[in-house]
Amino acid sequence: MPVLSALTPSTAQLLILLRSISFAPKAHVHITSNGLRFSADDTRAMQGLAFLDKSLFTHYHLDTSQNTPTDHPNEQSENDEADDDELPVFQISLPALLETLQIFSSLDTAERSVRDTSTFGNANGTGLNAAFDNRVLGMPGTCRITYEGTGYPLNVQLSEGNVSTDCELTAYEPELVDDIPFDRESVRMKVIMRAATLVDAIAELGSLNPERLLIIADPSSAPFFRLSAEGALGSAEVDFEKDSPILETFQVQRRESHEYKFSMVRSAVKAMAGAAKVSMRWDGQGVLSLQFMVEVEASKVSFVDFRFVPFVGEGSDDGVDDE
């Protein structure tokens, strides 16, 4: 009996979520009793986490004879790590998996068109939604995923009508890489807004080709929430009022600012484009979490989480002097 057997009537749901973390050549796959957890990272300064909840599958069977269930993977605590270590973990080629899921789609033409446009498109987000247009969302056929265990490939079977294709993806040994730590007990800033608003802000700042993104949060004085960047062509700022209807939630403990590598934040743009909302948080160490709520179907919601390590000791204001 395979360790994992899962069936979904729509490959679009999987493709939408996995394309959001396609900035890396490989992804770690963690099989859990609640679904499949995919994680990708860039030089240990950025990490993307996408979770394919078992509710996305009409059939999801996991041989857990020697394992115990896990909590929601994007919100796991350190206490769960012992149990997680007993569940199957391996690496796969993310581009190969995405190409496999697109075998019966007409996405290739759309992708070539997008590559010829600006990374960000215009201020309204044009050019960002290739992964979420109707040609992808209307992808037909079923997808069955099976995994026999350590030493075996990940098998993906796609079926459409009387045509069926079996693909075996090499499962590589996992690297000894932990998640970028994010302390939920010391969250100092939490801002929730429409994802499209953040897309527009990043697009505006991205026109300067900056190296860094500066984020400032202040609970009592302007700028209450500011995104700013500086490049060879000048500088730009995008400010938000704390009482603005644009911000659904504004929770800031004290004035604080952190800088992040702009190109890494830009890598999250695919998740931004397809998401309904985004929750921006940072903890006591300044680690930034961008958690996107993605509507994969009319009645189903999934989350994609990005974490970014800040630049340290260069102009950051941790608010200690203000207390």
GIWOHU-V639426 format. One record per pair of residues at least 4 apart in sequence whose C-alpha atoms are under 7 Angstrom apart, sorted by the first residue. I is the first residue (numbers start at 1). J is the second residue. Records with the same first field share a line. If there is no record, write none. Layout:
I=J ; J
//
This chain:
2=146 ; 147 ; 148 ; 149
3=62 ; 63 ; 147 ; 148 ; 149
4=61 ; 62 ; 63 ; 146 ; 147 ; 148
5=60 ; 61 ; 62 ; 145 ; 146 ; 147
6=57 ; 59 ; 60 ; 61 ; 144 ; 145 ; 146
7=57 ; 58 ; 59 ; 60 ; 143 ; 144 ; 145
8=56 ; 57 ; 58 ; 142 ; 143 ; 144
9=141 ; 142 ; 143
10=139 ; 140 ; 141 ; 142 ; 143
11=15 ; 101 ; 139 ; 142 ; 143
12=16 ; 136 ; 137 ; 139
13=17 ; 296
14=18 ; 52
15=19 ; 98 ; 101
16=20 ; 131 ; 132
17=50
18=22 ; 50
20=268 ; 270 ; 271
21=40 ; 48
22=94
23=267
24=40 ; 41 ; 42
25=93 ; 94 ; 95
26=40 ; 91 ; 92 ; 93 ; 94
27=38 ; 39 ; 40 ; 91 ; 92 ; 93 ; 94
28=38 ; 39 ; 40 ; 89 ; 90 ; 91 ; 92 ; 174
29=36 ; 37 ; 38 ; 39 ; 89 ; 90 ; 91
30=36 ; 37 ; 38 ; 88 ; 89 ; 90
31=35 ; 36 ; 37 ; 87 ; 88 ; 89
32=36 ; 69 ; 70 ; 87
33=62 ; 69 ; 70
34=53 ; 54 ; 70
35=51 ; 52 ; 53 ; 54
36=51 ; 52 ; 53
37=50 ; 51 ; 52 ; 73
38=49 ; 50 ; 51
39=47 ; 48 ; 49 ; 50
40=47 ; 48 ; 49
41=46 ; 47 ; 48
42=46 ; 47
45=308 ; 309
46=264 ; 307 ; 308 ; 309
47=180 ; 306 ; 307 ; 308
48=305 ; 306 ; 307
49=74 ; 304 ; 305 ; 306
50=303 ; 304 ; 305
51=303 ; 304
52=56
54=60
64=68
67=86 ; 87
68=83
70=80 ; 84
71=76
72=76
74=305
76=80
80=84
81=85
89=174
90=171 ; 172 ; 173 ; 174
91=171 ; 172 ; 173 ; 174
92=169 ; 170 ; 171 ; 172
93=97
94=98
95=99
96=100
97=101
98=102
99=103
102=107
105=136 ; 139
106=135
107=111 ; 135 ; 136
108=112
109=113
110=114 ; 130
111=115 ; 130
112=116
113=117
114=127 ; 130
117=121 ; 127
120=125 ; 127 ; 128 ; 203
121=125 ; 126 ; 127 ; 128
122=126
123=200 ; 203 ; 204
124=200
125=199 ; 200
128=270 ; 273
129=133 ; 273 ; 274
131=136
132=136 ; 137 ; 274
133=137
134=138
135=139
140=160
141=158 ; 159 ; 160
142=158 ; 159 ; 160
143=156 ; 157 ; 158 ; 159
144=156 ; 157 ; 158
145=155 ; 156 ; 157
146=154 ; 155 ; 156
147=153 ; 154 ; 155
148=152
152=171
153=168 ; 169 ; 170 ; 171
154=168 ; 169 ; 170 ; 171
155=167 ; 168 ; 169
156=166 ; 167 ; 168
157=164 ; 165 ; 166 ; 167
158=164 ; 165 ; 166
159=163 ; 164 ; 165
160=164
180=307
182=283 ; 287
183=187 ; 283
184=283
186=283 ; 284
187=281 ; 282 ; 283 ; 284
188=252 ; 253 ; 282 ; 283 ; 284
189=251 ; 252 ; 253 ; 281 ; 282
190=250 ; 251 ; 252 ; 279 ; 280 ; 281
191=247 ; 249 ; 250 ; 251 ; 279 ; 280 ; 281
192=247 ; 248 ; 249 ; 250 ; 278 ; 279 ; 280
193=246 ; 247 ; 248 ; 277 ; 278 ; 279
194=276 ; 277 ; 278
195=199 ; 272 ; 275 ; 276 ; 277 ; 278
196=200 ; 272 ; 273
197=201
198=202
199=203 ; 269 ; 272 ; 273
200=204
201=205 ; 238
202=206
203=207
205=229 ; 236
206=210
208=230 ; 231 ; 232 ; 233 ; 234
209=231
210=229 ; 230 ; 231 ; 262
211=261 ; 262
212=229 ; 259 ; 260 ; 261 ; 262
213=227 ; 228 ; 229 ; 259 ; 260 ; 261 ; 262
214=227 ; 228 ; 229 ; 258 ; 259 ; 260
215=226 ; 227 ; 228 ; 257 ; 258 ; 259
216=225 ; 226 ; 227 ; 256 ; 257 ; 258
217=224 ; 225 ; 226 ; 252 ; 255 ; 256 ; 257
218=222 ; 223 ; 224 ; 225 ; 252 ; 254 ; 255 ; 256
219=224 ; 252 ; 253 ; 254 ; 255
220=224
223=239
224=240 ; 241 ; 242
225=239 ; 240 ; 241
226=237 ; 238 ; 239 ; 240
227=237 ; 238 ; 239
228=236 ; 237 ; 238
229=235 ; 236 ; 237
230=234 ; 235 ; 236
231=235
240=244
242=247 ; 250
254=319
255=319
256=317 ; 318 ; 319
257=316 ; 317 ; 318
258=286 ; 310 ; 316
259=310 ; 311
260=309 ; 310 ; 311
261=265
262=266
263=267
268=272
269=273
270=274
271=275 ; 292
272=292
274=294
275=292 ; 293 ; 294 ; 295
276=293 ; 294 ; 295
277=292 ; 293
278=290 ; 291 ; 292 ; 293
279=290 ; 291 ; 292
280=289 ; 290 ; 291
281=288 ; 289 ; 290
282=286 ; 287 ; 288 ; 289
283=287
286=310
287=307 ; 308 ; 309 ; 310
288=307 ; 308 ; 309
289=305 ; 306 ; 307 ; 308
290=305 ; 306 ; 307
291=303 ; 304 ; 305 ; 306
292=303 ; 304 ; 305
293=301 ; 302 ; 303 ; 304
294=301 ; 302 ; 303
295=300 ; 301 ; 302
296=300 ; 301 ; 302
319=323
//
